[in-house]
Amino acid sequence: NPLQLQFGGGNIDGNLTANANTRNIQLKLTSKNMLLQNLHKEFKVDGANDFGVLSGGNVDLDIDVSSNGSTYRQLVQNLNGQVIAIVDKSVIQTGALSFMSGNFIKAEKLNLTCGVVRADLGSGKANFPKGIVLNAKELTLVSDGNINLVNDKIDFDLRPFSGKVSNTNVMQAISSLIKIKGTLQSPKIALDDKEALKTIVGVATTGGTAYLGSKLLLDADGSPCY
């Protein structure tokens, strides 16, 4: 203490405490001025079909976690704390995001107002309580779910809101009510059957797109990053 690193074009400050007698470890980190495109090659734009950051990309991290145990598995199962990443105003090239194309993202670029990832760690899971947010001029996307840190299984709801309902139809609604399952290494897209059924019933019993449009707009959070 203190730990000081230069990483991703920015600075990280923190402290680490390890107690061999109690087999306990605590880690606190904060960062400033790191850039997504410097953190990982996947955020760099090399061509017209690439997903990545065209401008901006500033990300701040706040990590406060602790755990105890004698093995890696015990440390993972006993992990507690919170991890938060906040992305500032940026321009993102959507590129070949095949699973988000069509009804989700029709623009070649997203003018990002803010993006947030918040993970609450505990009981062997990373929980994201509406904890993954992308708020852009073109659309807002909110995801809620969890990652099992022991077996890497994932379970997320994905809700995009464009705010444009004039051309909304049933298929568009169904495509917006999806879940992401599988594992971190092999994610799979599935229909959120319960929510899709509610939407179809609502459309059928209320006369169509008026219900659908009101549902999509009412569900949207005016300040999702906050």
C-alpha positions as CSV (number, residue, x, y, z in Angstrom):
1,N,0.0,0.0,0.0
2,P,-0.2,2.1,-2.1
3,L,-0.3,0.2,-5.4
4,Q,0.2,2.4,-8.4
5,L,0.0,1.2,-11.9
6,Q,-0.1,2.7,-15.4
7,F,-2.6,0.7,-17.4
8,G,-4.8,1.3,-20.4
9,G,-3.3,4.8,-20.8
10,G,-4.4,5.8,-17.4
11,N,-3.5,5.4,-13.7
12,I,-4.7,2.9,-11.1
13,D,-4.3,3.5,-7.3
14,G,-5.2,1.0,-4.7
15,N,-4.2,-1.2,-1.7
16,L,-4.1,-4.9,-1.2
17,T,-4.2,-6.7,2.2
18,A,-3.5,-10.4,2.6
19,N,-3.7,-12.1,6.0
20,A,-2.2,-15.6,6.0
21,N,-3.5,-16.5,9.5
22,T,-7.2,-15.8,8.6
23,R,-6.7,-16.7,4.9
24,N,-8.4,-13.3,4.1
25,I,-7.7,-11.0,1.2
26,Q,-9.0,-7.5,0.5
27,L,-8.5,-5.4,-2.6
28,K,-9.5,-1.8,-3.3
29,L,-8.7,-0.1,-6.6
30,T,-9.7,3.1,-8.4
31,S,-8.7,4.3,-11.8
32,K,-8.6,7.5,-13.8
33,N,-8.3,8.3,-17.5
34,M,-8.0,4.7,-18.8
35,L,-9.3,4.2,-22.4
36,L,-11.3,1.1,-23.5
37,Q,-9.4,0.9,-26.8
38,N,-6.1,0.7,-24.9
39,L,-7.4,-1.9,-22.4
40,H,-8.3,-4.5,-25.0
41,K,-7.8,-5.0,-28.7
42,E,-11.5,-5.8,-29.2
43,F,-12.3,-2.1,-28.7
44,K,-9.9,-0.9,-31.4
45,V,-11.3,-0.2,-34.8
46,D,-9.3,-1.6,-37.7
47,G,-12.0,-1.6,-40.4
48,A,-15.6,-0.7,-41.4
49,N,-17.0,-4.0,-40.0
50,D,-15.2,-3.8,-36.7
51,F,-16.9,-3.1,-33.4
52,G,-15.0,-0.5,-31.4
53,V,-14.5,3.0,-30.1
54,L,-14.0,5.7,-32.6
55,S,-13.6,8.5,-30.1
56,G,-13.8,8.9,-26.4
57,G,-13.6,5.6,-24.5
58,N,-12.6,7.0,-21.2
59,V,-13.4,4.5,-18.4
60,D,-13.2,4.8,-14.6
61,L,-13.0,1.7,-12.4
62,D,-14.0,1.4,-8.7
63,I,-13.3,-2.1,-7.2
64,D,-13.8,-3.0,-3.6
65,V,-13.7,-6.8,-3.0
66,S,-12.7,-9.2,-0.3
67,S,-12.6,-13.0,0.1
68,N,-11.2,-15.8,2.3
69,G,-10.2,-19.4,1.7
70,S,-7.4,-21.8,1.3
71,T,-8.1,-22.7,-2.4
72,Y,-9.0,-20.8,-5.6
73,R,-12.5,-22.3,-5.5
74,Q,-13.0,-21.2,-1.9
75,L,-11.8,-17.7,-2.7
76,V,-14.2,-17.5,-5.6
77,Q,-17.2,-18.9,-3.6
78,N,-16.5,-16.4,-0.8
79,L,-15.9,-13.4,-2.9
80,N,-17.8,-10.3,-1.7
81,G,-17.9,-6.7,-2.8
82,Q,-18.6,-4.5,-5.8
83,V,-17.0,-3.7,-9.2
84,I,-18.1,-0.6,-11.1
85,A,-17.0,0.6,-14.5
86,I,-18.2,3.9,-15.9
87,V,-17.7,4.9,-19.6
88,D,-17.9,8.6,-20.5
89,K,-19.2,10.2,-23.7
90,S,-17.9,8.2,-26.7
91,V,-18.7,7.3,-30.3
92,I,-18.9,3.6,-30.9
93,Q,-18.8,1.9,-34.3
94,T,-21.4,-1.0,-34.2
95,G,-19.6,-3.0,-36.8
96,A,-20.6,-6.7,-37.2
97,L,-22.6,-7.1,-34.0
98,S,-24.6,-9.9,-35.6
99,F,-26.8,-10.7,-32.6
100,M,-27.7,-7.1,-32.1
101,S,-28.3,-6.1,-35.7
102,G,-31.7,-5.6,-37.3
103,N,-34.2,-4.6,-34.7
104,F,-31.7,-3.7,-32.1
105,I,-29.1,-1.5,-33.7
106,K,-29.7,0.0,-37.1
107,A,-27.1,2.8,-36.9
108,E,-23.5,2.3,-38.0
109,K,-22.4,4.5,-35.1
110,L,-23.7,5.0,-31.5
111,N,-23.3,8.4,-29.8
112,L,-22.8,7.1,-26.3
113,T,-23.8,9.4,-23.4
114,C,-22.7,7.0,-20.8
115,G,-22.2,3.3,-20.1
116,V,-22.1,1.5,-16.8
117,V,-21.3,-2.0,-15.6
118,R,-22.1,-2.7,-11.9
119,A,-21.5,-6.1,-10.4
120,D,-22.4,-7.0,-6.8
121,L,-20.3,-10.0,-5.8
122,G,-21.5,-12.6,-3.2
123,S,-22.3,-16.3,-2.7
124,G,-20.2,-17.4,-5.7
125,K,-22.1,-15.1,-8.1
126,A,-21.6,-11.7,-9.8
127,N,-25.1,-10.1,-9.8
128,F,-25.9,-7.3,-12.2
129,P,-29.1,-5.5,-10.8
130,K,-29.9,-3.6,-14.0
131,G,-26.2,-3.4,-13.9
132,I,-25.2,-3.3,-17.5
133,V,-26.3,-0.1,-19.3
134,L,-25.6,1.5,-22.6
135,N,-27.3,4.9,-23.0
136,A,-26.9,6.4,-26.5
137,K,-28.7,8.9,-28.7
138,E,-29.9,6.0,-30.9
139,L,-31.1,3.6,-28.2
140,T,-30.9,2.6,-24.6
141,L,-30.0,-0.9,-23.6
142,V,-30.3,-2.3,-20.1
143,S,-29.3,-5.8,-19.0
144,D,-30.1,-7.5,-15.7
145,G,-28.7,-10.9,-14.7
146,N,-25.8,-12.9,-13.1
147,I,-22.7,-14.9,-13.7
148,N,-22.0,-18.0,-11.7
149,L,-18.3,-17.5,-10.8
150,V,-17.8,-21.2,-10.1
151,N,-19.0,-22.7,-13.4
152,D,-19.1,-19.5,-15.6
153,K,-22.8,-20.0,-16.4
154,I,-24.6,-16.8,-17.4
155,D,-28.2,-15.7,-17.2
156,F,-29.1,-12.2,-18.5
157,D,-32.2,-10.3,-19.6
158,L,-31.6,-7.9,-22.4
159,R,-33.9,-4.9,-23.0
160,P,-33.3,-2.4,-25.7
161,F,-35.5,0.8,-26.0
162,S,-35.3,2.9,-29.1
163,G,-38.2,5.2,-28.2
164,K,-39.6,4.8,-31.7
165,V,-42.8,2.8,-31.8
166,S,-44.5,3.9,-35.0
167,N,-43.3,0.8,-36.9
168,T,-43.3,-1.6,-34.0
169,N,-44.8,-5.0,-34.6
170,V,-45.1,-8.3,-32.7
171,M,-41.9,-9.8,-34.1
172,Q,-39.9,-6.7,-33.2
173,A,-41.2,-6.9,-29.7
174,I,-40.3,-10.6,-29.4
175,S,-36.8,-9.9,-30.7
176,S,-36.4,-7.3,-27.9
177,L,-37.4,-9.7,-25.1
178,I,-34.5,-12.0,-25.1
179,K,-32.2,-13.8,-22.6
180,I,-28.6,-14.6,-22.9
181,K,-27.7,-18.0,-21.4
182,G,-24.9,-20.5,-21.7
183,T,-21.4,-19.7,-20.4
184,L,-19.0,-16.9,-20.8
185,Q,-17.0,-18.9,-23.3
186,S,-20.2,-19.9,-25.2
187,P,-23.1,-17.5,-24.8
188,K,-26.4,-18.4,-26.3
189,I,-29.4,-16.2,-27.2
190,A,-32.9,-17.4,-26.1
191,L,-36.4,-16.0,-26.0
192,D,-37.7,-14.8,-22.7
193,D,-40.9,-16.8,-23.1
194,K,-42.8,-15.3,-20.2
195,E,-42.3,-11.7,-21.2
196,A,-42.9,-12.5,-24.9
197,L,-46.2,-14.2,-24.0
198,K,-47.3,-11.2,-22.0
199,T,-46.5,-8.9,-24.9
200,I,-48.3,-11.0,-27.5
201,V,-51.4,-11.3,-25.2
202,G,-51.3,-7.5,-24.6
203,V,-51.1,-6.8,-28.4
204,A,-54.0,-9.2,-29.1
205,T,-56.3,-7.9,-26.4
206,T,-55.7,-4.2,-26.6
207,G,-55.7,-3.5,-30.4
208,G,-52.1,-3.8,-31.4
209,T,-49.1,-1.4,-31.4
210,A,-50.5,1.1,-28.9
211,Y,-50.1,-1.3,-26.0
212,L,-46.7,-2.4,-27.4
213,G,-45.4,1.1,-27.7
214,S,-46.6,2.1,-24.3
215,K,-45.0,-1.0,-22.7
216,L,-41.6,-0.4,-24.3
217,L,-41.6,3.3,-23.4
218,L,-42.9,2.8,-19.8
219,D,-40.2,0.2,-19.2
220,A,-37.4,2.6,-20.3
221,D,-35.5,4.4,-17.5
222,G,-35.0,8.1,-18.1
223,S,-31.6,7.9,-16.3
224,P,-30.4,4.4,-16.6
225,C,-26.7,5.1,-15.9
226,Y,-27.5,6.8,-12.6
